[in-house]
Amino acid sequence: MRTIVTIGNEFGAGGTGVGRRSAELLGFDVVDDQLPVVVAKRLQISAQDVEAAEDTRRSMGERVLAALERATPELAQPSVAAELGERYLAEVRNAVLEYAARGRVVILGRGASAILGRRADVLRVFLYAPRAWRVAHVARAYGVEEASAGEEVDRIDAARRAHLRDVFGCNFGDPHNYDLCLDTSELGVDGSAALIATAARA
């Protein structure tokens, strides 16, 4: 059985919901919002500063989507990110490795699949869905116009793509970098989580 699951996703593909449901089915812990707190303590800065390092200048639509953006470290605000630099990236890596060492955990985002790489105890998952579906999903979930949601989907996907390429030398969404790729528009949260749990147990 694989005791570590990493989940990367296209923006709006439902990574948080699928990750949490997968953890419930497997009896694993979820690592998501707590990781910035751990990094903040190690850098001796506030969690707010870490969140700022995972952000960028926003439009009104972007501010509405703030909660999801906090799970996107690649949206780095230049003033904070430049100050933290390699120290920040190093601490994110260290935190991911330490959570993984405990086992029985689902790690959402943070480049965890690239940090951990191909290991016998790791199931690397990527979630995707057609752009139109993701735009509609984001617009509906956060009460924004589809035009604003579309801009966010494109912007955040581009940021994630650049982050994985520049920091880890990986291609975002490339199936060669994952063990399991799922279309959440077809499978839904429960269906995707059930397949992840089955794959982890296999």
Backbone as JSON Lines, residues from 0, in Angstrom:
{"i":0,"aa":"M","n":[0.84,-1.2,0.0],"ca":[0.0,0.0,0.0],"c":[0.87,1.25,0.0]}
{"i":1,"aa":"R","n":[0.47,2.23,-0.79],"ca":[1.19,3.5,-0.79],"c":[0.67,4.34,0.37]}
{"i":2,"aa":"T","n":[1.57,4.87,1.16],"ca":[1.17,5.6,2.37],"c":[1.25,7.11,2.21]}
{"i":3,"aa":"I","n":[1.65,7.58,1.02],"ca":[1.72,9.01,0.74],"c":[1.02,9.26,-0.6]}
{"i":4,"aa":"V","n":[0.11,10.21,-0.61],"ca":[-0.55,10.6,-1.86],"c":[-0.29,12.08,-2.08]}
{"i":5,"aa":"T","n":[0.22,12.44,-3.25],"ca":[0.36,13.85,-3.59],"c":[-0.66,14.17,-4.68]}
{"i":6,"aa":"I","n":[-1.27,15.34,-4.56],"ca":[-2.29,15.73,-5.54],"c":[-1.96,17.11,-6.1]}
{"i":7,"aa":"G","n":[-1.72,17.15,-7.41],"ca":[-1.59,18.4,-8.13],"c":[-2.81,18.54,-9.02]}
{"i":8,"aa":"N","n":[-3.13,19.75,-9.42],"ca":[-4.33,19.91,-10.23],"c":[-4.34,21.2,-11.03]}
{"i":9,"aa":"E","n":[-5.07,21.16,-12.13],"ca":[-5.39,22.38,-12.84],"c":[-6.34,23.18,-11.96]}
{"i":10,"aa":"F","n":[-6.24,24.5,-12.03],"ca":[-7.07,25.34,-11.19],"c":[-8.55,25.14,-11.53]}
{"i":11,"aa":"G","n":[-9.35,24.89,-10.49],"ca":[-10.77,24.68,-10.68],"c":[-11.16,23.24,-10.89]}
{"i":12,"aa":"A","n":[-10.19,22.33,-10.86],"ca":[-10.49,20.92,-11.08],"c":[-10.91,20.19,-9.8]}
{"i":13,"aa":"G","n":[-10.96,20.9,-8.69],"ca":[-11.48,20.31,-7.46],"c":[-10.47,19.59,-6.6]}
{"i":14,"aa":"G","n":[-9.22,20.04,-6.62],"ca":[-8.18,19.35,-5.88],"c":[-8.42,19.24,-4.39]}
{"i":15,"aa":"T","n":[-8.91,20.32,-3.78],"ca":[-9.12,20.29,-2.32],"c":[-10.19,19.29,-1.93]}
{"i":16,"aa":"G","n":[-11.32,19.32,-2.62],"ca":[-12.39,18.39,-2.31],"c":[-11.99,16.95,-2.53]}
{"i":17,"aa":"V","n":[-11.33,16.68,-3.63],"ca":[-10.9,15.32,-3.93],"c":[-9.84,14.86,-2.93]}
{"i":18,"aa":"G","n":[-8.93,15.76,-2.58],"ca":[-7.89,15.41,-1.62],"c":[-8.45,15.06,-0.26]}
{"i":19,"aa":"R","n":[-9.38,15.86,0.19],"ca":[-9.97,15.61,1.52],"c":[-10.8,14.33,1.52]}
{"i":20,"aa":"R","n":[-11.54,14.1,0.46],"ca":[-12.35,12.88,0.39],"c":[-11.45,11.65,0.29]}
{"i":21,"aa":"S","n":[-10.37,11.73,-0.46],"ca":[-9.42,10.62,-0.57],"c":[-8.84,10.29,0.8]}
{"i":22,"aa":"A","n":[-8.49,11.33,1.55],"ca":[-7.93,11.12,2.89],"c":[-8.93,10.42,3.8]}
{"i":23,"aa":"E","n":[-10.19,10.82,3.68],"ca":[-11.24,10.18,4.5],"c":[-11.33,8.69,4.17]}
{"i":24,"aa":"L","n":[-11.32,8.36,2.89],"ca":[-11.45,6.96,2.49],"c":[-10.26,6.12,2.94]}
{"i":25,"aa":"L","n":[-9.08,6.73,2.93],"ca":[-7.87,6.02,3.3],"c":[-7.54,6.07,4.79]}
{"i":26,"aa":"G","n":[-8.2,6.97,5.51],"ca":[-7.85,7.17,6.92],"c":[-6.54,7.91,7.08]}
{"i":27,"aa":"F","n":[-6.21,8.77,6.11],"ca":[-4.97,9.53,6.13],"c":[-5.22,10.95,6.63]}
{"i":28,"aa":"D","n":[-4.16,11.63,7.02],"ca":[-4.23,13.06,7.32],"c":[-4.08,13.85,6.01]}
{"i":29,"aa":"V","n":[-4.56,15.09,6.05],"ca":[-4.44,15.98,4.9],"c":[-3.46,17.09,5.24]}
{"i":30,"aa":"V","n":[-2.52,17.37,4.35],"ca":[-1.6,18.5,4.52],"c":[-1.96,19.53,3.47]}
{"i":31,"aa":"D","n":[-2.43,20.68,3.95],"ca":[-2.84,21.75,3.04],"c":[-2.55,23.09,3.69]}
{"i":32,"aa":"D","n":[-3.52,23.63,4.42],"ca":[-3.38,24.97,5.0],"c":[-2.32,25.04,6.1]}
{"i":33,"aa":"Q","n":[-2.02,23.91,6.75],"ca":[-1.07,23.96,7.86],"c":[0.37,24.11,7.41]}
{"i":34,"aa":"L","n":[0.66,23.8,6.16],"ca":[2.05,23.86,5.71],"c":[2.63,25.26,5.76]}
{"i":35,"aa":"P","n":[1.9,26.32,5.35],"ca":[2.46,27.68,5.49],"c":[2.77,28.05,6.93]}
{"i":36,"aa":"V","n":[2.01,27.52,7.88],"ca":[2.27,27.82,9.3],"c":[3.6,27.21,9.72]}
{"i":37,"aa":"V","n":[3.85,25.98,9.29],"ca":[5.11,25.31,9.6],"c":[6.28,26.09,9.0]}
{"i":38,"aa":"V","n":[6.14,26.49,7.74],"ca":[7.2,27.24,7.06],"c":[7.44,28.57,7.77]}
{"i":39,"aa":"A","n":[6.38,29.23,8.17],"ca":[6.5,30.52,8.86],"c":[7.3,30.39,10.15]}
{"i":40,"aa":"K","n":[7.02,29.35,10.92],"ca":[7.74,29.15,12.18],"c":[9.23,28.94,11.93]}
{"i":41,"aa":"R","n":[9.55,28.2,10.89],"ca":[10.96,27.91,10.61],"c":[11.7,29.14,10.12]}
{"i":42,"aa":"L","n":[11.0,29.99,9.4],"ca":[11.63,31.22,8.9],"c":[11.54,32.36,9.91]}
{"i":43,"aa":"Q","n":[10.84,32.09,11.0],"ca":[10.63,33.09,12.06],"c":[9.96,34.35,11.5]}
{"i":44,"aa":"I","n":[8.93,34.11,10.69],"ca":[8.09,35.18,10.19],"c":[6.64,34.79,10.45]}
{"i":45,"aa":"S","n":[5.72,35.66,10.14],"ca":[4.32,35.37,10.4],"c":[3.75,34.52,9.26]}
{"i":46,"aa":"A","n":[2.68,33.78,9.59],"ca":[1.99,33.01,8.56],"c":[1.45,33.92,7.48]}
{"i":47,"aa":"Q","n":[1.09,35.15,7.87],"ca":[0.59,36.13,6.89],"c":[1.67,36.47,5.86]}
{"i":48,"aa":"D","n":[2.93,36.55,6.32],"ca":[4.02,36.84,5.39],"c":[4.22,35.68,4.41]}
{"i":49,"aa":"V","n":[4.05,34.46,4.91],"ca":[4.17,33.31,4.03],"c":[3.05,33.32,3.01]}
{"i":50,"aa":"E","n":[1.84,33.65,3.47],"ca":[0.73,33.72,2.53],"c":[0.96,34.81,1.5]}
{"i":51,"aa":"A","n":[1.57,35.92,1.93],"ca":[1.87,37.0,1.0],"c":[2.9,36.55,-0.03]}
{"i":52,"aa":"A","n":[3.82,35.68,0.39],"ca":[4.82,35.16,-0.53],"c":[4.22,34.21,-1.55]}
{"i":53,"aa":"E","n":[3.0,33.78,-1.28],"ca":[2.31,32.87,-2.19],"c":[1.21,33.61,-2.94]}
{"i":54,"aa":"D","n":[1.4,34.89,-3.12],"ca":[0.35,35.72,-3.71],"c":[0.96,36.7,-4.71]}
{"i":55,"aa":"T","n":[0.13,37.49,-5.33],"ca":[0.58,38.53,-6.24],"c":[-0.46,39.62,-6.28]}
{"i":56,"aa":"R","n":[-0.19,40.71,-6.97],"ca":[-1.16,41.79,-7.06],"c":[-2.46,41.3,-7.68]}
{"i":57,"aa":"R","n":[-3.6,41.69,-7.13],"ca":[-4.87,41.11,-7.5],"c":[-5.86,42.13,-8.07]}
{"i":58,"aa":"S","n":[-6.7,41.63,-8.95],"ca":[-7.87,42.38,-9.37],"c":[-8.97,42.1,-8.36]}
{"i":59,"aa":"M","n":[-10.13,42.71,-8.55],"ca":[-11.24,42.44,-7.63],"c":[-11.63,40.97,-7.68]}
{"i":60,"aa":"G","n":[-11.66,40.42,-8.88],"ca":[-12.01,39.01,-9.01],"c":[-11.01,38.11,-8.3]}
{"i":61,"aa":"E","n":[-9.75,38.49,-8.35],"ca":[-8.71,37.7,-7.7],"c":[-8.88,37.72,-6.19]}
{"i":62,"aa":"R","n":[-9.29,38.85,-5.65],"ca":[-9.47,38.94,-4.2],"c":[-10.6,38.03,-3.74]}
{"i":63,"aa":"V","n":[-11.63,37.88,-4.57],"ca":[-12.73,36.99,-4.23],"c":[-12.24,35.55,-4.13]}
{"i":64,"aa":"L","n":[-11.24,35.22,-4.92],"ca":[-10.72,33.86,-4.96],"c":[-9.5,33.66,-4.06]}
{"i":65,"aa":"A","n":[-9.34,34.5,-3.07],"ca":[-8.13,34.49,-2.24],"c":[-7.88,33.16,-1.56]}
{"i":66,"aa":"A","n":[-8.92,32.51,-1.07],"ca":[-8.72,31.27,-0.33],"c":[-8.06,30.21,-1.2]}
{"i":67,"aa":"L","n":[-8.47,30.1,-2.44],"ca":[-7.85,29.11,-3.31],"c":[-6.44,29.5,-3.68]}
{"i":68,"aa":"E","n":[-6.18,30.78,-3.84],"ca":[-4.85,31.21,-4.23],"c":[-3.82,30.93,-3.15]}
{"i":69,"aa":"R","n":[-4.26,30.85,-1.9],"ca":[-3.29,30.57,-0.83],"c":[-2.68,29.19,-0.99]}
{"i":70,"aa":"A","n":[-3.34,28.32,-1.74],"ca":[-2.8,26.99,-1.99],"c":[-1.94,26.97,-3.24]}
{"i":71,"aa":"T","n":[-1.57,28.16,-3.73],"ca":[-0.8,28.26,-4.97],"c":[0.5,29.02,-4.72]}
{"i":72,"aa":"P","n":[1.54,28.36,-4.24],"ca":[2.77,29.05,-3.9],"c":[3.44,29.72,-5.09]}
{"i":73,"aa":"E","n":[3.11,29.29,-6.3],"ca":[3.74,29.85,-7.47],"c":[3.29,31.27,-7.78]}
{"i":74,"aa":"L","n":[2.24,31.77,-7.08],"ca":[1.81,33.15,-7.28],"c":[2.55,34.05,-6.3]}
{"i":75,"aa":"A","n":[3.83,34.15,-6.48],"ca":[4.67,34.83,-5.49],"c":[4.68,36.33,-5.69]}
{"i":76,"aa":"Q","n":[4.42,37.06,-4.6],"ca":[4.5,38.51,-4.63],"c":[5.98,38.89,-4.64]}
{"i":77,"aa":"P","n":[6.44,39.62,-5.65],"ca":[7.88,39.86,-5.8],"c":[8.57,40.41,-4.56]}
{"i":78,"aa":"S","n":[7.95,41.36,-3.86],"ca":[8.63,42.0,-2.73],"c":[8.91,41.03,-1.6]}
{"i":79,"aa":"V","n":[7.95,40.14,-1.33],"ca":[8.14,39.18,-0.26],"c":[8.94,37.98,-0.74]}
{"i":80,"aa":"A","n":[8.58,37.48,-1.93],"ca":[9.25,36.29,-2.45],"c":[10.74,36.53,-2.64]}
{"i":81,"aa":"A","n":[11.1,37.73,-3.1],"ca":[12.51,38.02,-3.33],"c":[13.28,38.01,-2.03]}
{"i":82,"aa":"E","n":[12.64,38.49,-0.96],"ca":[13.29,38.53,0.34],"c":[13.49,37.12,0.89]}
{"i":83,"aa":"L","n":[12.48,36.27,0.73],"ca":[12.57,34.92,1.26],"c":[13.43,34.02,0.36]}
{"i":84,"aa":"G","n":[13.23,34.16,-0.95],"ca":[14.05,33.46,-1.93],"c":[14.2,31.98,-1.68]}
{"i":85,"aa":"E","n":[15.45,31.52,-1.76],"ca":[15.73,30.1,-1.66],"c":[15.41,29.55,-0.27]}
{"i":86,"aa":"R","n":[15.48,30.41,0.74],"ca":[15.14,29.94,2.09],"c":[13.71,29.44,2.14]}
{"i":87,"aa":"Y","n":[12.81,30.18,1.51],"ca":[11.41,29.78,1.5],"c":[11.22,28.45,0.78]}
{"i":88,"aa":"L","n":[11.8,28.33,-0.42],"ca":[11.66,27.1,-1.18],"c":[12.27,25.91,-0.43]}
{"i":89,"aa":"A","n":[13.4,26.15,0.22],"ca":[14.05,25.08,0.99],"c":[13.16,24.6,2.13]}
{"i":90,"aa":"E","n":[12.52,25.54,2.82],"ca":[11.66,25.16,3.95],"c":[10.4,24.46,3.49]}
{"i":91,"aa":"V","n":[9.87,24.85,2.32],"ca":[8.72,24.13,1.78],"c":[9.13,22.69,1.49]}
{"i":92,"aa":"R","n":[10.28,22.5,0.87],"ca":[10.78,21.15,0.58],"c":[10.94,20.36,1.88]}
{"i":93,"aa":"N","n":[11.56,20.98,2.87],"ca":[11.79,20.28,4.14],"c":[10.48,19.87,4.79]}
{"i":94,"aa":"A","n":[9.5,20.78,4.76],"ca":[8.2,20.48,5.37],"c":[7.51,19.33,4.65]}
{"i":95,"aa":"V","n":[7.53,19.35,3.33],"ca":[6.92,18.26,2.55],"c":[7.6,16.94,2.88]}
{"i":96,"aa":"L","n":[8.93,16.93,2.94],"ca":[9.66,15.7,3.24],"c":[9.35,15.19,4.64]}
{"i":97,"aa":"E","n":[9.2,16.09,5.59],"ca":[8.91,15.66,6.96],"c":[7.49,15.11,7.09]}
{"i":98,"aa":"Y","n":[6.52,15.75,6.43],"ca":[5.16,15.21,6.45],"c":[5.14,13.84,5.77]}
{"i":99,"aa":"A","n":[5.86,13.72,4.68],"ca":[5.91,12.44,3.98],"c":[6.54,11.35,4.84]}
{"i":100,"aa":"A","n":[7.53,11.72,5.63],"ca":[8.22,10.74,6.48],"c":[7.27,10.13,7.52]}
{"i":101,"aa":"R","n":[6.23,10.87,7.88],"ca":[5.26,10.34,8.85],"c":[4.35,9.29,8.22]}
{"i":102,"aa":"G","n":[4.17,9.38,6.9],"ca":[3.31,8.44,6.2],"c":[1.83,8.68,6.45]}
{"i":103,"aa":"R","n":[0.99,7.93,5.73],"ca":[-0.46,8.01,5.85],"c":[-0.94,9.46,5.72]}
{"i":104,"aa":"V","n":[-0.58,10.07,4.61],"ca":[-0.87,11.49,4.43],"c":[-1.19,11.78,2.97]}
{"i":105,"aa":"V","n":[-2.1,12.74,2.76],"ca":[-2.39,13.27,1.44],"c":[-1.88,14.71,1.42]}
{"i":106,"aa":"I","n":[-0.95,15.02,0.53],"ca":[-0.35,16.35,0.44],"c":[-0.89,17.05,-0.8]}
{"i":107,"aa":"L","n":[-1.52,18.19,-0.59],"ca":[-2.13,18.94,-1.69],"c":[-1.17,20.01,-2.19]}
{"i":108,"aa":"G","n":[-0.88,19.96,-3.49],"ca":[-0.07,20.99,-4.12],"c":[1.34,21.09,-3.58]}
{"i":109,"aa":"R","n":[1.86,22.33,-3.55],"ca":[3.21,22.65,-3.03],"c":[4.33,21.99,-3.8]}
{"i":110,"aa":"G","n":[4.05,21.47,-4.99],"ca":[5.1,20.79,-5.74],"c":[5.52,19.48,-5.11]}
{"i":111,"aa":"A","n":[4.64,18.91,-4.27],"ca":[5.01,17.71,-3.52],"c":[5.38,16.54,-4.41]}
{"i":112,"aa":"S","n":[4.68,16.39,-5.53],"ca":[5.0,15.26,-6.42],"c":[6.41,15.39,-6.98]}
{"i":113,"aa":"A","n":[6.83,16.61,-7.27],"ca":[8.18,16.84,-7.78],"c":[9.22,16.7,-6.68]}
{"i":114,"aa":"I","n":[8.89,17.17,-5.49],"ca":[9.82,17.08,-4.36],"c":[10.08,15.63,-3.98]}
{"i":115,"aa":"L","n":[9.03,14.82,-3.93],"ca":[9.17,13.43,-3.51],"c":[9.61,12.52,-4.65]}
{"i":116,"aa":"G","n":[9.21,12.85,-5.87],"ca":[9.62,12.06,-7.02],"c":[9.02,10.68,-7.04]}
{"i":117,"aa":"R","n":[9.62,9.82,-7.84],"ca":[9.11,8.46,-8.03],"c":[9.62,7.58,-6.89]}
{"i":118,"aa":"R","n":[8.73,7.29,-5.96],"ca":[9.05,6.44,-4.82],"c":[7.99,5.36,-4.68]}
{"i":119,"aa":"A","n":[8.38,4.24,-4.14],"ca":[7.45,3.11,-4.01],"c":[6.3,3.41,-3.05]}
{"i":120,"aa":"D","n":[6.52,4.34,-2.11],"ca":[5.49,4.62,-1.12],"c":[4.64,5.84,-1.49]}
{"i":121,"aa":"V","n":[4.86,6.42,-2.67],"ca":[4.17,7.64,-3.07],"c":[3.27,7.37,-4.29]}
{"i":122,"aa":"L","n":[2.03,7.83,-4.21],"ca":[1.12,7.83,-5.35],"c":[0.97,9.28,-5.79]}
{"i":123,"aa":"R","n":[1.44,9.59,-6.99],"ca":[1.41,10.95,-7.5],"c":[0.21,11.12,-8.43]}
{"i":124,"aa":"V","n":[-0.71,11.99,-8.03],"ca":[-1.97,12.16,-8.74],"c":[-2.04,13.55,-9.37]}
{"i":125,"aa":"F","n":[-2.6,13.6,-10.58],"ca":[-2.88,14.89,-11.21],"c":[-4.34,14.92,-11.63]}
{"i":126,"aa":"L","n":[-5.02,16.02,-11.27],"ca":[-6.43,16.2,-11.6],"c":[-6.57,17.27,-12.67]}
{"i":127,"aa":"Y","n":[-7.4,16.98,-13.66],"ca":[-7.61,17.93,-14.73],"c":[-9.09,17.9,-15.14]}
{"i":128,"aa":"A","n":[-9.48,18.87,-15.95],"ca":[-10.84,18.91,-16.49],"c":[-10.84,19.92,-17.63]}
{"i":129,"aa":"P","n":[-11.8,19.83,-18.55],"ca":[-11.87,20.82,-19.62],"c":[-11.95,22.24,-19.07]}
{"i":130,"aa":"R","n":[-11.32,23.18,-19.75],"ca":[-11.29,24.57,-19.27],"c":[-12.69,25.11,-19.03]}
{"i":131,"aa":"A","n":[-13.62,24.89,-19.96],"ca":[-14.97,25.43,-19.81],"c":[-15.64,24.92,-18.55]}
{"i":132,"aa":"W","n":[-15.41,23.65,-18.23],"ca":[-16.0,23.07,-17.01],"c":[-15.39,23.72,-15.78]}
{"i":133,"aa":"R","n":[-14.07,23.9,-15.8],"ca":[-13.4,24.5,-14.64],"c":[-13.83,25.95,-14.44]}
{"i":134,"aa":"V","n":[-13.95,26.69,-15.53],"ca":[-14.4,28.08,-15.44],"c":[-15.79,28.15,-14.84]}
{"i":135,"aa":"A","n":[-16.7,27.32,-15.31],"ca":[-18.06,27.31,-14.78],"c":[-18.07,26.9,-13.31]}
{"i":136,"aa":"H","n":[-17.23,25.93,-12.97],"ca":[-17.14,25.46,-11.59],"c":[-16.66,26.57,-10.65]}
{"i":137,"aa":"V","n":[-15.61,27.27,-11.04],"ca":[-15.07,28.36,-10.23],"c":[-16.08,29.51,-10.11]}
{"i":138,"aa":"A","n":[-16.7,29.87,-11.23],"ca":[-17.68,30.96,-11.21],"c":[-18.85,30.64,-10.29]}
{"i":139,"aa":"R","n":[-19.32,29.41,-10.36],"ca":[-20.46,28.99,-9.53],"c":[-20.07,28.91,-8.05]}
{"i":140,"aa":"A","n":[-18.92,28.34,-7.78],"ca":[-18.5,28.13,-6.39],"c":[-18.2,29.43,-5.67]}
{"i":141,"aa":"Y","n":[-17.71,30.45,-6.39],"ca":[-17.26,31.68,-5.74],"c":[-18.08,32.91,-6.12]}
{"i":142,"aa":"G","n":[-19.15,32.67,-6.87],"ca":[-20.06,33.76,-7.16],"c":[-19.46,34.88,-7.97]}
{"i":143,"aa":"V","n":[-18.63,34.55,-8.95],"ca":[-18.03,35.57,-9.82],"c":[-18.5,35.35,-11.25]}
{"i":144,"aa":"E","n":[-18.33,36.36,-12.08],"ca":[-18.68,36.23,-13.49],"c":[-17.74,35.23,-14.17]}
{"i":145,"aa":"E","n":[-18.25,34.56,-15.19],"ca":[-17.42,33.58,-15.88],"c":[-16.19,34.21,-16.53]}
{"i":146,"aa":"A","n":[-16.31,35.48,-16.95],"ca":[-15.14,36.15,-17.55],"c":[-14.02,36.26,-16.53]}
{"i":147,"aa":"S","n":[-14.36,36.66,-15.3],"ca":[-13.36,36.78,-14.23],"c":[-12.81,35.41,-13.86]}
{"i":148,"aa":"A","n":[-13.7,34.43,-13.79],"ca":[-13.26,33.08,-13.45],"c":[-12.31,32.54,-14.52]}
{"i":149,"aa":"G","n":[-12.6,32.84,-15.78],"ca":[-11.74,32.39,-16.87],"c":[-10.35,33.0,-16.8]}
{"i":150,"aa":"E","n":[-10.3,34.28,-16.45],"ca":[-9.01,34.94,-16.3],"c":[-8.2,34.29,-15.2]}
{"i":151,"aa":"E","n":[-8.87,33.95,-14.1],"ca":[-8.17,33.31,-12.98],"c":[-7.67,31.93,-13.34]}
{"i":152,"aa":"V","n":[-8.5,31.16,-14.01],"ca":[-8.1,29.82,-14.43],"c":[-6.84,29.89,-15.28]}
{"i":153,"aa":"D","n":[-6.83,30.77,-16.25],"ca":[-5.68,30.89,-17.15],"c":[-4.44,31.4,-16.41]}
{"i":154,"aa":"R","n":[-4.64,32.41,-15.55],"ca":[-3.51,33.02,-14.84],"c":[-2.86,32.03,-13.88]}
{"i":155,"aa":"I","n":[-3.67,31.33,-13.12],"ca":[-3.12,30.43,-12.11],"c":[-2.52,29.18,-12.76]}
{"i":156,"aa":"D","n":[-3.16,28.67,-13.79],"ca":[-2.55,27.55,-14.51],"c":[-1.19,27.94,-15.07]}
{"i":157,"aa":"A","n":[-1.11,29.15,-15.64],"ca":[0.17,29.62,-16.2],"c":[1.22,29.75,-15.11]}
{"i":158,"aa":"A","n":[0.81,30.25,-13.93],"ca":[1.74,30.4,-12.82],"c":[2.23,29.05,-12.33]}
{"i":159,"aa":"R","n":[1.34,28.08,-12.24],"ca":[1.74,26.75,-11.8],"c":[2.68,26.1,-12.81]}
{"i":160,"aa":"R","n":[2.37,26.3,-14.08],"ca":[3.21,25.74,-15.13],"c":[4.64,26.31,-15.05]}
{"i":161,"aa":"A","n":[4.72,27.63,-14.88],"ca":[6.03,28.29,-14.8],"c":[6.78,27.87,-13.54]}
{"i":162,"aa":"H","n":[6.06,27.75,-12.42],"ca":[6.69,27.39,-11.15],"c":[7.31,26.0,-11.23]}
{"i":163,"aa":"L","n":[6.55,25.03,-11.72],"ca":[7.08,23.67,-11.81],"c":[8.25,23.59,-12.78]}
{"i":164,"aa":"R","n":[8.16,24.34,-13.86],"ca":[9.24,24.33,-14.85],"c":[10.5,24.98,-14.28]}
{"i":165,"aa":"D","n":[10.35,26.16,-13.67],"ca":[11.51,26.93,-13.23],"c":[12.15,26.38,-11.96]}
{"i":166,"aa":"V","n":[11.33,25.88,-11.05],"ca":[11.86,25.41,-9.76],"c":[12.25,23.94,-9.81]}
{"i":167,"aa":"F","n":[11.42,23.12,-10.46],"ca":[11.63,21.68,-10.41],"c":[12.02,21.06,-11.76]}
{"i":168,"aa":"G","n":[11.96,21.84,-12.83],"ca":[12.27,21.3,-14.15],"c":[11.26,20.3,-14.64]}
{"i":169,"aa":"C","n":[10.0,20.44,-14.19],"ca":[8.93,19.52,-14.57],"c":[7.91,20.22,-15.45]}
{"i":170,"aa":"N","n":[7.24,19.43,-16.28],"ca":[6.15,19.96,-17.09],"c":[4.83,19.74,-16.39]}
{"i":171,"aa":"F","n":[4.12,20.83,-16.11],"ca":[2.84,20.8,-15.42],"c":[1.84,19.95,-16.21]}
{"i":172,"aa":"G","n":[1.28,18.95,-15.55],"ca":[0.28,18.1,-16.17],"c":[0.8,17.01,-17.07]}
{"i":173,"aa":"D","n":[2.12,16.91,-17.23],"ca":[2.7,15.85,-18.06],"c":[2.45,14.5,-17.38]}
{"i":174,"aa":"P","n":[1.73,13.58,-18.04],"ca":[1.42,12.3,-17.4],"c":[2.64,11.48,-17.01]}
{"i":175,"aa":"H","n":[3.77,11.75,-17.62],"ca":[4.99,11.03,-17.25],"c":[5.46,11.38,-15.84]}
{"i":176,"aa":"N","n":[4.97,12.49,-15.3],"ca":[5.37,12.91,-13.96],"c":[4.42,12.44,-12.87]}
{"i":177,"aa":"Y","n":[3.41,11.65,-13.25],"ca":[2.39,11.22,-12.3],"c":[2.1,9.73,-12.48]}
{"i":178,"aa":"D","n":[1.51,9.14,-11.45],"ca":[1.1,7.74,-11.51],"c":[-0.36,7.6,-11.93]}
{"i":179,"aa":"L","n":[-1.15,8.64,-11.68],"ca":[-2.58,8.57,-11.94],"c":[-3.08,9.96,-12.34]}
{"i":180,"aa":"C","n":[-3.72,10.06,-13.5],"ca":[-4.29,11.32,-13.97],"c":[-5.79,11.13,-14.15]}
{"i":181,"aa":"L","n":[-6.59,12.01,-13.55],"ca":[-8.04,11.84,-13.54],"c":[-8.76,13.09,-14.02]}
{"i":182,"aa":"D","n":[-9.8,12.89,-14.83],"ca":[-10.65,13.98,-15.29],"c":[-11.81,14.13,-14.3]}
{"i":183,"aa":"T","n":[-11.75,15.14,-13.47],"ca":[-12.76,15.3,-12.42],"c":[-14.12,15.71,-12.98]}
{"i":184,"aa":"S","n":[-14.15,16.24,-14.19],"ca":[-15.45,16.59,-14.78],"c":[-16.26,15.34,-15.09]}
{"i":185,"aa":"E","n":[-15.59,14.23,-15.33],"ca":[-16.25,12.96,-15.62],"c":[-16.48,12.14,-14.36]}
{"i":186,"aa":"L","n":[-15.53,12.19,-13.44],"ca":[-15.57,11.3,-12.28],"c":[-16.17,11.93,-11.04]}
{"i":187,"aa":"G","n":[-16.15,13.26,-10.94],"ca":[-16.64,13.93,-9.74],"c":[-15.71,13.73,-8.56]}
{"i":188,"aa":"V","n":[-16.06,14.34,-7.45],"ca":[-15.23,14.23,-6.24],"c":[-15.2,12.81,-5.73]}
{"i":189,"aa":"D","n":[-16.35,12.2,-5.56],"ca":[-16.4,10.86,-4.98],"c":[-15.76,9.82,-5.88]}
{"i":190,"aa":"G","n":[-16.03,9.91,-7.19],"ca":[-15.45,8.95,-8.11],"c":[-13.94,9.06,-8.18]}
{"i":191,"aa":"S","n":[-13.45,10.3,-8.23],"ca":[-12.0,10.51,-8.27],"c":[-11.35,10.01,-6.99]}
{"i":192,"aa":"A","n":[-11.95,10.34,-5.85],"ca":[-11.39,9.92,-4.57],"c":[-11.39,8.4,-4.44]}
{"i":193,"aa":"A","n":[-12.44,7.75,-4.93],"ca":[-12.51,6.29,-4.85],"c":[-11.4,5.64,-5.66]}
{"i":194,"aa":"L","n":[-11.12,6.19,-6.85],"ca":[-10.04,5.64,-7.67],"c":[-8.68,5.88,-7.02]}
{"i":195,"aa":"I","n":[-8.49,7.06,-6.42],"ca":[-7.23,7.33,-5.73],"c":[-7.03,6.36,-4.56]}
{"i":196,"aa":"A","n":[-8.07,6.15,-3.8],"ca":[-7.97,5.23,-2.65],"c":[-7.66,3.81,-3.13]}
{"i":197,"aa":"T","n":[-8.31,3.39,-4.21],"ca":[-8.05,2.05,-4.76],"c":[-6.62,1.93,-5.23]}
{"i":198,"aa":"A","n":[-6.13,2.95,-5.93],"ca":[-4.76,2.92,-6.44],"c":[-3.75,2.93,-5.29]}
{"i":199,"aa":"A","n":[-4.04,3.68,-4.23],"ca":[-3.13,3.72,-3.09],"c":[-3.05,2.39,-2.38]}
{"i":200,"aa":"R","n":[-4.16,1.67,-2.36],"ca":[-4.2,0.37,-1.68],"c":[-3.62,-0.74,-2.54]}
{"i":201,"aa":"A","n":[-3.52,-0.52,-3.84],"ca":[-3.1,-1.59,-4.75],"c":[-1.64,-1.98,-4.51]}
